[in-house]
Amino acid sequence: MSDQPHRRYSFGPFHLDADQHLLTRHAQPVALPPKCFDLLCLLVSSQGQLLEKERLLGTLWPGIFVEEANLSNLIALLRKTLGDSPSAAQYIRTVPKLGYRFVALVNPSAATDQPRRTERDRQRAIRVLVFPFRCDGGSSELAHLAYSLPEAISTTLAELNVFTVRCIQVAMRFDPVHWDPQQVGKEADVDVILGGTLEYCADRGMHVVTHLVDAPKGTLLWSKSWDLSQGDLFQFHQAVVHLLVRSVVRGAMVDGTHELTRDVPSNAESYELYLRANQVLQHWTFESFALARDLYLECVQKDPDYAPAWARLGRCYRLLQKFQPGSAIDCHSGSPCD
């Protein structure tokens, strides 16, 4: 075991344990995406010093060109999580044209009695696999949702530190119709499996059935049906996440799930464009990268504040720079799971 001191910090109502990858507010876990957590650690440990934008970009995305907007989006997300604002900064102050400074009083190694995730706790993380949804009845109108909607749900679940979420490409290795939950659970090493079906009905619109299965036992935990319009997709996304969390996670860990709703699209049209772009991107060709880029651009034009679309757009630009039209692209050189 290392003799180095644990990197723990307290500021305001927050306690940050960098080694355990845990942020709490009043002893309750607060969920943060990995990049946001890394950025917070850099800011808090800087002891009030200025952190230049170039340094932050190079540390968070080593060896990769990314637009400065990606860093700005992370800062905005951190401020929202901490209850901060640029005009009255309590935690993160912008130094115009240069970078950022963490201005709150930080107490290193304090509050050591706060709850910490041990190695044993991490081993108890619930392992989840989300299957692409099956389109029933030849519902070609819904084909773009079969992959992108469950993939978006999977991405949201991965932001909670109580889950270990397998890449949706793992599920695509199995028979999409006749998969055996116990076999999938064993081969994919997961505890629960989320699946679903999509069907378009002339009288009801979109009919969706989702089900959660206990993989080791092969038993159904719950099944729920939904009648949706195109404008209900994000609300459905949120509802499935909360239903899954509340059915398999016990105790106070559930309280952090409200943090996952911060990236809310301003309108249904922009979210559907985002889902369409995600569906196209998973084909992993130069042409699909270009088409996905155009869809993400249309999405952020309709909703300039939707951070997930900006992040995926930046990824498309990196992929288009890396590969050439007509070139053979090895999916292992950077899979859609990355």
C-alpha positions as CSV (number, residue, x, y, z in Angstrom):
1,M,0.0,0.0,0.0
2,S,1.2,3.5,-0.9
3,D,2.6,5.7,1.9
4,Q,1.4,8.8,0.1
5,P,-1.3,10.8,1.9
6,H,-4.8,10.5,0.7
7,R,-5.9,13.4,-1.5
8,R,-9.0,14.6,0.5
9,Y,-10.3,18.1,0.5
10,S,-13.3,19.9,2.1
11,F,-14.8,23.2,0.8
12,G,-18.2,24.6,1.7
13,P,-20.7,21.7,2.1
14,F,-18.6,19.5,-0.1
15,H,-16.0,16.8,0.6
16,L,-13.8,15.5,-2.2
17,D,-11.8,12.3,-2.0
18,A,-9.8,12.2,-5.2
19,D,-8.3,8.7,-4.6
20,Q,-11.7,7.1,-4.0
21,H,-13.2,9.2,-6.9
22,L,-16.0,10.4,-4.6
23,L,-17.6,13.8,-4.2
24,T,-20.2,14.3,-1.4
25,R,-22.4,17.1,-0.3
26,H,-23.5,16.9,3.3
27,A,-22.3,13.3,3.2
28,Q,-24.5,12.4,0.2
29,P,-22.8,11.2,-3.0
30,V,-22.8,13.7,-5.9
31,A,-22.5,12.1,-9.4
32,L,-20.1,13.7,-11.8
33,P,-18.9,12.4,-15.3
34,P,-15.2,11.3,-15.2
35,K,-13.8,14.4,-17.0
36,C,-15.7,16.7,-14.7
37,F,-14.4,14.9,-11.7
38,D,-10.8,15.1,-13.0
39,L,-11.3,18.8,-13.7
40,L,-12.6,19.4,-10.2
41,C,-9.6,17.6,-8.7
42,L,-7.2,19.8,-10.7
43,L,-9.0,23.0,-9.6
44,V,-9.3,22.1,-5.9
45,S,-5.7,20.9,-5.6
46,S,-4.3,24.0,-7.3
47,Q,-4.4,26.0,-4.0
48,G,-5.9,29.0,-5.6
49,Q,-3.4,29.3,-8.4
50,L,-4.4,30.2,-11.9
51,L,-4.8,27.2,-14.1
52,E,-4.3,28.2,-17.8
53,K,-6.7,26.8,-20.4
54,E,-3.9,25.2,-22.4
55,R,-2.7,23.3,-19.3
56,L,-6.2,22.0,-18.5
57,L,-6.8,20.9,-22.1
58,G,-3.5,19.1,-22.2
59,T,-4.1,17.4,-18.9
60,L,-7.7,16.4,-19.5
61,W,-7.2,15.3,-23.1
62,P,-3.5,14.4,-23.4
63,G,-2.3,14.1,-27.0
64,I,-5.7,15.0,-28.5
65,F,-6.9,18.2,-30.1
66,V,-10.2,19.4,-28.7
67,E,-12.0,22.6,-29.0
68,E,-11.9,25.0,-26.1
69,A,-15.7,24.8,-26.0
70,N,-15.3,21.3,-24.4
71,L,-13.5,22.8,-21.5
72,S,-16.1,25.6,-21.2
73,N,-18.9,23.0,-21.1
74,L,-17.2,21.1,-18.3
75,I,-16.7,24.3,-16.3
76,A,-20.4,25.2,-16.8
77,L,-21.4,21.7,-15.6
78,L,-19.2,21.9,-12.5
79,R,-20.6,25.3,-11.7
80,K,-24.2,24.0,-12.0
81,T,-23.3,21.0,-9.8
82,L,-21.7,23.2,-7.1
83,G,-24.4,25.8,-7.2
84,D,-21.9,28.4,-8.5
85,S,-22.2,31.2,-11.1
86,P,-19.7,33.1,-13.2
87,S,-21.1,36.5,-12.1
88,A,-20.9,35.7,-8.3
89,A,-18.2,33.0,-8.1
90,Q,-18.0,31.2,-4.8
91,Y,-15.9,28.3,-6.2
92,I,-14.7,28.8,-9.8
93,R,-13.6,32.2,-11.0
94,T,-12.9,32.9,-14.7
95,V,-9.7,34.8,-15.5
96,P,-10.5,36.3,-18.8
97,K,-8.6,35.0,-21.8
98,L,-6.3,33.0,-19.5
99,G,-8.0,30.3,-17.5
100,Y,-9.7,29.5,-14.1
101,R,-9.0,29.8,-10.4
102,F,-10.6,27.9,-7.5
103,V,-11.3,30.6,-5.0
104,A,-13.1,28.8,-2.2
105,L,-11.4,28.1,1.1
106,V,-10.1,24.5,0.8
107,N,-9.3,22.4,3.9
108,P,-7.0,19.5,2.8
109,S,-7.3,16.1,4.6
110,A,-10.3,17.3,6.7
111,A,-13.5,15.5,7.4
112,T,-11.8,12.1,7.3
113,D,-14.8,10.6,8.9
114,Q,-16.8,11.2,5.8
115,P,-18.0,8.0,4.0
116,R,-15.4,6.6,1.6
117,R,-15.7,3.9,-1.0
118,T,-13.3,1.0,-0.1
119,E,-12.0,-1.6,-2.5
120,R,-14.7,-3.9,-1.2
121,D,-17.4,-1.2,-2.0
122,R,-16.1,-0.8,-5.5
123,Q,-16.3,-4.5,-6.1
124,R,-20.0,-4.3,-5.1
125,A,-20.7,-1.8,-8.0
126,I,-23.7,-3.1,-9.9
127,R,-22.7,-4.3,-13.3
128,V,-25.2,-3.4,-16.0
129,L,-25.6,-4.2,-19.7
130,V,-28.2,-2.5,-21.9
131,F,-29.3,-4.3,-25.0
132,P,-30.3,-2.4,-28.2
133,F,-34.1,-2.3,-28.4
134,R,-35.8,-4.6,-30.9
135,C,-38.2,-3.0,-33.4
136,D,-41.4,-5.1,-33.7
137,G,-43.9,-5.1,-36.6
138,G,-41.4,-3.6,-39.1
139,S,-41.4,-0.2,-37.4
140,S,-39.0,1.5,-39.8
141,E,-40.0,4.9,-38.4
142,L,-38.3,4.0,-35.1
143,A,-35.2,2.3,-36.5
144,H,-33.0,5.2,-35.5
145,L,-34.0,4.7,-31.9
146,A,-33.2,1.0,-31.6
147,Y,-29.5,1.7,-30.8
148,S,-29.4,5.4,-29.9
149,L,-32.0,5.4,-27.2
150,P,-30.6,2.5,-25.1
151,E,-27.1,3.8,-25.8
152,A,-28.1,7.2,-24.3
153,I,-29.6,5.4,-21.2
154,S,-26.4,3.4,-20.9
155,T,-24.3,6.5,-21.0
156,T,-26.4,8.1,-18.3
157,L,-26.1,5.1,-16.0
158,A,-22.3,5.1,-16.5
159,E,-22.2,8.6,-14.9
160,L,-23.3,7.1,-11.5
161,N,-20.4,5.7,-9.5
162,V,-22.6,2.9,-8.2
163,F,-22.7,1.2,-11.6
164,T,-20.2,-0.5,-13.9
165,V,-21.8,-0.3,-17.3
166,R,-20.7,-2.5,-20.1
167,C,-20.5,-1.0,-23.6
168,I,-23.6,-1.6,-25.6
169,Q,-21.4,-3.2,-28.3
170,V,-21.0,-6.1,-25.9
171,A,-24.7,-6.8,-26.1
172,M,-24.6,-6.7,-29.9
173,R,-22.5,-9.9,-29.9
174,F,-25.5,-11.9,-28.7
175,D,-28.6,-13.0,-30.6
176,P,-30.9,-9.9,-30.5
177,V,-34.1,-11.9,-30.0
178,H,-33.2,-15.2,-28.3
179,W,-30.6,-14.3,-25.8
180,D,-30.3,-16.2,-22.6
181,P,-29.9,-13.9,-19.6
182,Q,-27.8,-16.4,-17.6
183,Q,-25.5,-17.0,-20.5
184,V,-25.2,-13.2,-21.2
185,G,-24.7,-12.5,-17.6
186,K,-21.8,-15.1,-17.4
187,E,-20.1,-14.1,-20.6
188,A,-20.5,-10.3,-20.2
189,D,-19.9,-10.5,-16.4
190,V,-23.0,-8.4,-15.5
191,D,-25.6,-8.5,-12.7
192,V,-28.6,-7.0,-14.5
193,I,-29.7,-6.6,-18.1
194,L,-32.0,-4.0,-19.5
195,G,-33.8,-4.7,-22.8
196,G,-36.8,-3.4,-24.7
197,T,-38.9,-3.4,-27.8
198,L,-40.2,-0.6,-30.0
199,E,-43.4,-0.6,-32.0
200,Y,-45.2,2.0,-33.9
201,C,-49.0,1.9,-33.5
202,A,-51.3,4.1,-35.6
203,D,-53.7,4.7,-32.7
204,R,-51.2,5.0,-29.9
205,G,-48.0,6.3,-31.6
206,M,-44.8,4.8,-30.2
207,H,-45.3,1.8,-27.9
208,V,-42.2,0.8,-25.9
209,V,-41.8,-2.1,-23.5
210,T,-38.7,-2.2,-21.2
211,H,-37.7,-5.0,-18.9
212,L,-34.9,-5.5,-16.4
213,V,-33.6,-9.0,-15.8
214,D,-31.5,-10.5,-12.9
215,A,-28.8,-12.1,-15.0
216,P,-27.4,-14.7,-12.6
217,K,-30.9,-16.0,-11.7
218,G,-32.4,-15.5,-15.1
219,T,-35.5,-13.9,-13.5
220,L,-37.5,-10.8,-14.5
221,L,-37.2,-8.0,-12.0
222,W,-39.7,-5.7,-13.7
223,S,-41.4,-5.0,-17.0
224,K,-43.1,-1.7,-18.0
225,S,-44.9,-0.5,-21.1
226,W,-45.0,3.1,-22.3
227,D,-47.0,4.9,-25.0
228,L,-44.9,7.8,-26.2
229,S,-44.8,10.6,-28.7
230,Q,-41.6,11.9,-30.3
231,G,-41.7,14.7,-27.8
232,D,-41.5,12.3,-24.9
233,L,-38.2,10.6,-25.6
234,F,-36.0,12.4,-23.1
235,Q,-38.6,12.1,-20.4
236,F,-38.7,8.3,-21.1
237,H,-34.9,8.2,-21.0
238,Q,-35.0,9.8,-17.5
239,A,-37.8,7.7,-16.2
240,V,-36.1,4.4,-17.2
241,V,-32.9,5.5,-15.5
242,H,-34.7,6.4,-12.3
243,L,-36.7,3.2,-12.4
244,L,-33.6,1.0,-12.8
245,V,-31.7,2.8,-10.1
246,R,-34.5,2.6,-7.5
247,S,-35.0,-1.1,-8.2
248,V,-31.4,-2.2,-7.7
249,V,-29.7,0.5,-5.6
250,R,-30.3,0.7,-1.9
251,G,-30.0,3.5,0.6
252,A,-28.6,7.0,0.2
253,M,-26.7,6.3,-3.0
254,V,-29.9,6.9,-4.9
255,D,-30.0,10.5,-3.7
256,G,-27.4,11.5,-6.2
257,T,-29.4,10.5,-9.3
258,H,-31.0,14.0,-9.7
259,E,-27.5,15.2,-10.7
260,L,-27.9,13.2,-13.9
261,T,-30.8,15.3,-15.2
262,R,-28.7,18.5,-15.5
263,D,-28.1,18.1,-19.3
264,V,-31.7,18.5,-20.3
265,P,-32.3,19.4,-24.0
266,S,-34.4,22.5,-24.4
267,N,-36.7,20.9,-27.0
268,A,-37.7,17.5,-28.3
269,E,-36.5,18.2,-31.8
270,S,-32.9,18.8,-30.7
271,Y,-32.9,15.6,-28.6
272,E,-34.2,13.5,-31.6
273,L,-31.4,15.0,-33.8
274,Y,-28.9,14.0,-31.1
275,L,-30.3,10.4,-31.1
276,R,-30.2,10.2,-34.9
277,A,-26.6,11.4,-34.9
278,N,-25.7,8.7,-32.3
279,Q,-27.3,6.0,-34.4
280,V,-25.3,7.1,-37.4
281,L,-22.0,7.4,-35.6
282,Q,-22.1,3.8,-34.4
283,H,-21.7,2.6,-38.1
284,W,-18.0,3.6,-37.8
285,T,-17.2,4.8,-41.3
286,F,-15.8,8.1,-42.6
287,E,-19.2,8.8,-44.2
288,S,-21.0,8.1,-41.0
289,F,-18.7,10.5,-39.1
290,A,-19.5,13.3,-41.6
291,L,-23.2,12.7,-41.4
292,A,-23.2,12.5,-37.6
293,R,-21.3,15.8,-37.5
294,D,-23.9,17.5,-39.6
295,L,-26.7,16.2,-37.4
296,Y,-24.9,17.3,-34.2
297,L,-24.4,20.7,-35.8
298,E,-28.1,21.0,-36.5
299,C,-28.8,19.9,-32.9
300,V,-26.6,22.5,-31.3
301,Q,-28.0,25.2,-33.6
302,K,-31.4,24.4,-32.2
303,D,-30.1,24.0,-28.6
304,P,-26.8,25.8,-28.1
305,D,-26.7,24.8,-24.4
306,Y,-26.9,21.0,-24.9
307,A,-23.5,19.9,-23.7
308,P,-23.7,16.2,-24.8
309,A,-24.2,17.2,-28.4
310,W,-21.2,19.5,-28.3
311,A,-19.0,16.7,-26.8
312,R,-20.1,14.3,-29.5
313,L,-19.5,17.0,-32.2
314,G,-16.0,17.5,-31.0
315,R,-15.4,13.7,-31.2
316,C,-16.7,13.7,-34.8
317,Y,-14.2,16.4,-35.8
318,R,-11.4,14.4,-34.2
319,L,-12.4,11.2,-36.1
320,L,-12.7,13.2,-39.4
321,Q,-9.2,14.5,-38.9
322,K,-7.8,11.1,-38.1
323,F,-9.3,9.2,-41.0
324,Q,-9.6,9.8,-44.7
325,P,-12.6,9.2,-47.1
326,G,-12.7,5.6,-48.3
327,S,-10.1,4.4,-45.8
328,A,-10.5,1.1,-44.0
329,I,-11.3,2.0,-40.4
330,D,-10.4,-0.5,-37.7
331,C,-13.2,-0.4,-35.1
332,H,-10.6,-1.3,-32.4
333,S,-8.7,1.9,-33.1
334,G,-11.4,3.8,-31.3
335,S,-14.7,2.2,-30.8
336,P,-18.0,3.9,-30.2
337,C,-17.7,2.8,-26.6
338,D,-14.8,5.2,-26.0
